[in-house]
């Protein structure tokens, strides 16, 4: 499981460097990101720009992380590929998550 975590413009950015976020790595992904979610501090930005395939296990892991956020902290999603964006639309999770594109973040929209 390959991901990076860094502070970017006052928020924690978690970038998943995997082509698939599916049952094979969903648990490992959730375990790796959970410590960054559980702590108090800046909002979390999940960068899914490398993920080309997301199944129900991957979606469930992202939802579980959102639910684990302390009160007052937000999680945004950025750079959804077309297939991943389609999963969020079909499951109506696009109405639950704040989804931004990379251009919005460059204009201060993610801070």
N, C-alpha and C positions, 0 to 999 in steps of 0.2 A: 504494500500500500504506500503510495507516494503522495505526500502533500507537504505544503509549506505553510508556515504561520508567521506573519509579520505585522508590525504596527504600521499602518499607512493612514496618514491624515487623521490621526486621532481615533482610529478604529482598528480592531483586530481583523486582519484579512486571512482567511483560510482558503488556500488555492489547492484544489484537487487535481493532481497531475496523473490522471488515469483516464483511459478511454471509456471504461465501464464502471458504473456505480450500481452493482447488482448484488445478489445474494452471496456471491463468493467473497465480497469485501465489505459489505454493508456493516457488519458487526465491528470489524476492525476499524473502519472509518469512524463509526460512532464512538468507539472507545478512545481513538486518537484525538478527536475534537472535543469530547465531553469536558476535559479539564479547562479548556479555553472558554467553554460555555458557562460552566458552573461559577466561575469567579466573578466577582463584582468588577465593574470597570467599563471600558468603552464598548460600544455596539460591535456586533459581529457582522462581517461581510463574507459570505460564502461564494467564492468564485468557481463557477462550474464550466468555464470556457473550454476545458479539455475533455469534458465528459460528453461522449456521443451517444451513450445508451444508459438509460435509467430504468430499472424495473421497480416493482412494488416494494421490494426489500430496501432498495436505495432510497426511494421516496419515503418509506417508513422511517429510515434512519434520519433523514433531514427533518421530518416532522417531529421525531423524538427530541432532536437537538433544540428545535424551536420551543417545545414544551418545557425543556429543562432550563431555559433562560431565567435568571432571577428577574423579579418584578422591576420594571423600569428600563430593562435592557432590550434592545431590538436586534433582530437578525434580518439582513437583507440578502438577496440572491443577485448575482451579477453574471453577465455573459452566458446566458443559457443558449446552448446550441439548438437548432430547430427541433430535433427529435426530443430533447429534454423539455423544451418549452411546450411541445405538444402534450407531453405527459402531464405537465402542470395544468394546462388548459383543460384536457379531457377529464381530469380528476377534480377540477375546479379549485385546485390548490393555488392557482394564480390569483384567486380572490383572498386567500389567507396570507400569502407571503408578499412582501414588498419586493418586487422584481425590478431591477434597474439594469440598464446596459452600460457598457464601459464608457460611452460618450457622456452619459449623465454623471458618472463618477468624476470624469475629468473636469466638469464644470462645477464641482463642489456639491453635486447632488447626493453623494453618498456620505458626506461628513455629517 
